[in-house]
């Protein structure tokens, strides 16, 4: 029996927030859109980032900026730290 290995890589909240899939998850949640058609073609890491983005986009205040320039806002990083269990990082 062959088991798939999952590579764990430690990343910062800021790195997660600025990923394309996280940003797309936030935006789809805030717009009330459903999952994109290509969701099932993404790898597990991409799907997880998208899902966490959707959770963030659902529970974070809609007016909260989460990206500033090329980085995450301190407000967004602090929000994730305070709501860690709900977003399940």
Order of alpha helices (4+ residues) and beta strands (2+ residues): alpha-alpha-alpha-beta-beta-alpha-alpha
